[in-house]
């Protein structure tokens, strides 16, 4: 454990990154945020509970402590927008997912503060991610990076209407072999109570796009899922075990299918 992230090293060629699970806002930063922000409503809540099968699978798991409001670990260090032409949140976000300001007037981080946060929080997480990918690659010759996310099912500032339940992103096919993507889709298709899409509104953020290098043996898949599948989407953001239990077998099957497809790829 570090003050920035927790890394659980696994034994199979699978690393699950949960870059938005954190809810901690350091004390020295709290006074600059509007009071509403301290509840970290835009966190990817309860992913550790939803993915409680990862230890049994033998996966490596990487989780940060700090909230995405401090810095977004799934954005590029130069803050290039992920989705040109659409509403985007920044490396150091300044708005809620509903579009309202996160900071009190004049308190948004300036360039120097953004650099400090990048060095303090963003860089160590990505150093750990890169190091674990290389460890698994050296052991197994190939590795699957599964970038785990969740989001409220309706957010007009970010997308129109209701989001599909399961949003599989592979940077338009560039971050993972098509056979891995096909296996993931095949695993979720029988669950007809959930909708799914590949490379729809969410095609994969910085982690998927930057680290997914199939030609080098690193395959990356992002899964953005609606929080309505497993939790209360409004405060107090309660985890619903009975609701989650309905979709967890499919989620596990998707991860397992991706791993199996990875291991079946020709050398």
C-alpha distance (Angstrom), angle and dihedral (degrees) to the residues before:
residue distance angle dihedral
X1 . . .
X2 3.80 . .
X3 3.78 131.8 .
X4 3.82 89.0 -104.4
X5 3.81 106.7 42.0
X6 3.80 146.6 -5.9
X7 3.79 118.3 -125.9
X8 3.79 122.0 -169.3
X9 3.83 107.9 -169.8
X10 3.79 113.8 -142.3
X11 3.79 136.8 -159.3
X12 3.83 102.7 -127.2
X13 3.83 129.4 65.6
X14 3.80 93.7 -94.0
X15 3.81 128.6 106.2
X16 3.80 117.9 -176.6
X17 3.80 114.0 -160.3
X18 3.82 119.9 -163.9
X19 3.81 101.3 -175.7
X20 3.81 97.1 168.6
X21 3.80 101.9 43.1
X22 3.82 93.8 96.6
X23 3.82 121.3 104.8
X24 3.83 102.2 177.1
X25 3.80 119.7 116.3
X26 3.84 111.5 -172.5
X27 3.78 114.5 -116.6
X28 3.81 93.6 -119.4
X29 3.82 91.0 59.5
X30 3.79 100.8 43.0
X31 3.80 97.8 85.5
X32 3.81 92.4 62.4
X33 3.79 95.4 58.0
X34 3.78 125.9 82.3
X35 3.84 108.3 -106.1
X36 3.80 92.4 -108.0
X37 3.81 90.8 62.0
X38 3.80 92.6 64.4
X39 3.81 89.1 73.2
X40 3.85 88.9 62.1
X41 3.79 91.6 -142.8
X42 3.81 93.2 175.8
X43 3.80 95.1 60.4
X44 3.79 120.0 123.2
X45 3.78 89.7 -111.8
X46 3.82 125.8 -148.3
X47 3.80 98.2 -6.9
X48 3.80 89.5 142.8
X49 3.82 88.7 60.7
X50 3.78 94.2 43.2
X51 3.82 92.1 49.3
X52 3.80 93.8 43.5
X53 3.81 90.4 134.5
X54 3.82 95.6 68.2
X55 3.79 95.8 93.2
X56 3.81 90.1 54.1
X57 3.80 89.4 51.5
X58 3.80 90.5 51.9
X59 3.81 94.2 -119.9
X60 3.78 127.8 158.9
X61 3.81 111.3 -122.0
X62 3.81 127.3 -159.2
X63 3.84 120.7 -168.8
X64 3.82 130.6 170.4
X65 3.79 125.9 -141.0
X66 3.81 100.4 -145.7
X67 3.78 125.7 78.3
X68 3.78 121.1 -109.9
X69 3.82 86.7 -113.9
X70 3.82 87.3 72.8
X71 3.79 92.5 49.8
X72 3.78 133.8 -27.2
X73 3.78 109.4 -121.6
X74 3.80 90.9 -165.4
X75 3.80 95.4 61.5
X76 3.82 126.7 86.3
X77 3.81 116.9 -99.4
X78 3.82 90.9 -118.5
X79 3.84 89.9 53.8
X80 3.81 95.1 -123.6
X81 3.84 107.7 169.9
X82 3.80 113.0 -101.0
X83 3.80 94.6 -149.4
X84 3.83 112.0 32.1
X85 3.77 112.6 -151.3
X86 3.82 94.0 22.3
X87 3.80 131.8 85.5
X88 3.81 108.2 -80.9
X89 3.77 135.2 -173.0
X90 3.79 115.9 -136.1
X91 3.80 136.2 -125.4
X92 3.81 85.9 -95.3
X93 3.80 99.5 27.7
X94 3.79 118.7 -135.4
X95 3.82 98.7 -176.7
X96 3.77 139.6 52.0
X97 3.79 117.1 -118.5
X98 3.80 85.0 -99.9
X99 3.81 90.7 60.5
X100 3.81 101.2 -109.5
X101 3.83 120.6 127.9
X102 3.80 118.1 -87.8
X103 3.81 94.2 -158.1
X104 3.76 136.7 59.9
X105 3.81 114.6 -110.0
X106 3.80 110.2 -67.0
X107 3.81 94.7 4.4
X108 3.81 101.2 98.5
X109 3.82 112.0 119.6
X110 3.79 115.5 -90.6
X111 3.80 123.8 -144.5
X112 3.81 93.8 -84.5
X113 3.80 92.4 50.8
X114 3.78 91.8 46.8
X115 3.81 89.5 53.4
X116 3.81 91.0 48.9
X117 3.79 91.5 52.5
X118 3.77 91.4 46.0
X119 3.79 91.2 54.3
X120 3.80 94.8 41.1
X121 3.81 101.3 43.8
X122 3.82 114.0 4.8
X123 3.78 100.0 48.6
X124 3.83 98.2 49.0
X125 3.81 91.0 50.1
X126 3.79 92.2 51.0
X127 3.79 92.3 43.7
X128 3.81 88.2 55.0
X129 3.80 92.0 46.0
X130 3.80 92.7 50.3
X131 3.78 92.9 45.0
X132 3.80 93.5 51.0
X133 3.80 92.2 46.8
X134 3.79 89.8 52.8
X135 3.81 92.0 47.4
X136 3.79 91.9 52.8
X137 3.79 92.0 42.6
X138 3.79 90.9 53.5
X139 3.81 91.1 49.7
X140 3.80 99.1 43.5
X141 3.80 108.2 19.3
X142 3.81 91.3 -123.8
X143 3.77 136.7 38.6
X144 3.80 140.3 -162.9
X145 3.80 119.3 -138.5
X146 3.81 110.7 -160.2
X147 3.80 111.7 -168.2
X148 3.81 107.7 -157.3
X149 3.81 122.4 -154.0
X150 3.78 143.1 155.4
X151 3.79 134.6 -167.3
X152 3.79 141.8 176.1
X153 3.76 110.8 -81.0
X154 3.81 94.9 -126.2
X155 3.82 123.0 41.3
X156 3.82 111.7 148.6
X157 3.81 93.2 -169.7
X158 3.81 89.8 61.5
X159 3.80 104.8 30.2
X160 3.80 142.1 -2.5
X161 3.78 122.1 -102.1
X162 3.78 124.2 -19.0
X163 3.78 118.2 -22.8
X164 3.81 118.0 -124.0
X165 3.80 109.9 -98.1
X166 3.81 95.4 -116.8
X167 3.81 120.0 32.9
X168 3.80 112.7 -170.9
X169 3.79 114.5 -165.4
X170 3.79 129.2 -169.2
X171 3.82 101.0 157.9
X172 3.80 90.4 -97.1
X173 3.79 90.8 -48.5
X174 3.80 96.7 -50.9
X175 3.82 99.0 106.6
X176 3.83 100.7 52.6
X177 3.77 140.4 25.4
X178 3.80 112.1 -92.6
X179 3.79 90.3 -122.1
X180 3.79 90.1 62.7
X181 3.80 91.5 49.7
X182 3.80 91.0 48.1
X183 3.80 90.9 51.2
X184 3.81 91.5 51.6
X185 3.81 91.6 50.1
X186 3.79 92.2 46.8
X187 3.81 90.3 52.0
X188 3.79 94.4 53.5
X189 3.82 98.4 38.7
X190 3.85 96.6 83.5
X191 3.82 91.0 59.0
X192 3.79 94.5 85.3
X193 3.81 92.5 175.0
X194 3.82 88.0 72.1
X195 3.79 129.4 61.3
X196 3.78 121.3 -143.1
X197 3.78 139.9 -170.1
X198 3.81 135.5 -174.6
X199 3.82 118.4 -136.2
X200 3.78 94.1 -10.9
X201 3.81 122.0 137.3
X202 3.80 89.9 -28.1
X203 3.79 112.3 48.4
X204 3.79 97.6 164.9
X205 3.76 129.5 -68.3
X206 3.78 130.3 -122.5
X207 3.80 94.9 -61.1
X208 3.79 94.0 54.5
X209 3.79 94.6 41.7
X210 3.80 97.4 42.7
X211 3.79 101.8 42.2
X212 3.80 100.2 32.6
X213 3.81 102.7 99.7
X214 3.82 107.8 153.0
X215 3.80 91.3 177.7
X216 3.82 87.6 60.9
X217 3.80 94.5 45.2
X218 3.82 96.8 -100.3
X219 3.81 114.7 118.6
X220 3.81 120.0 -174.3
X221 3.80 129.5 -163.9
X222 3.79 126.2 178.6
X223 3.79 120.8 -154.9
X224 3.79 116.7 -165.1
X225 3.79 109.8 -176.4
X226 3.79 133.0 -175.6
X227 3.78 112.6 -104.3
X228 3.80 89.7 -139.6
X229 3.82 86.4 77.6
X230 3.78 92.5 70.8
X231 3.81 114.7 2.4
X232 3.79 149.6 29.5
X233 3.80 106.7 -80.6
X234 3.82 93.8 -152.4
X235 3.82 131.6 54.6
X236 2.96 128.9 -29.4
X237 3.85 83.9 31.3
X238 3.79 93.4 -146.3
X239 3.79 121.5 -168.1
X240 3.81 112.0 -121.2
X241 3.83 106.7 -151.4
X242 3.81 95.4 -173.9
X243 3.81 92.5 50.4
X244 3.80 92.0 44.0
X245 3.80 91.0 50.4
X246 3.78 89.7 64.3
X247 3.80 94.3 60.3
X248 3.81 101.9 29.5
X249 3.83 95.0 84.5
X250 3.81 88.8 56.1
X251 3.80 92.2 46.6
X252 3.78 91.0 50.8
X253 3.81 90.4 46.7
X254 3.81 90.5 52.6
X255 3.80 93.3 51.9
X256 3.80 91.9 43.2
X257 3.81 91.7 48.3
X258 3.81 91.5 51.1
X259 3.79 91.0 50.1
X260 3.80 92.4 47.2
X261 3.80 91.1 48.8
X262 3.79 90.5 49.9
X263 3.79 91.8 52.1
X264 3.81 91.2 47.0
X265 3.79 94.2 56.0
X266 3.79 113.5 113.2
X267 3.77 115.3 -100.6
